[in-house]
Amino acid sequence: MLFLAFSMGTDRYLIDVHQIEEVLPYIDVKALPGAPTGVVGLVSYDGIPIPLIDVTLLALGRPSEPRLSTRIVVTRYPAQDGEQRLVGLIAERVTDTLERDPADFAPFGLEAGTPPYLGPVASDGPDIIQWVKAEALLSEEIRSALLRQAEMSG
């Protein structure tokens, strides 16, 4: 299985490439004052405004650093109506892909109390990599806001 690798702080994380529509360079963002925590704004993707979530802000409480390797990862997010919505994720140090067998990943024993988007872990040499479940990144507040946005644009 192929994964896109990125970093938050000093740790490495992976997203299943089957959830990814496209990886874009970091571009200007239309700010959304009063948006839920983690939602930093909107970007235009093929002429369609999509919400932009900063995964580093969600996980570490600080915004992603604007590096040359910071990217917007456009992901397909399953909605309750069976449709898929596009959501942009800001991620730092998006530099490579990694081929791993899903069986390499295992629960780490401390899942209770951790955010639901942080999935199982695997060894990567001396380091630990963690599978991020993009479909679990959005809080109920953000999911509700996305549904409202879809209803207004549809």
Secondary structure, DSSP 8 states (H G I E B T S, - for coil): -EEEEEEETTEEEEEEGGGEEEEEE----B--TT--TTEEEEEEETTEEEEEEEHHHHHHSS-----TT-EEEEEEEE-TTS-EEEEEEEEEEEEEEEE--GGG-B--S--TTS-TTEEEEEEETTEEEEEE-GGG-S-HHHHHHHHHHHHHH-
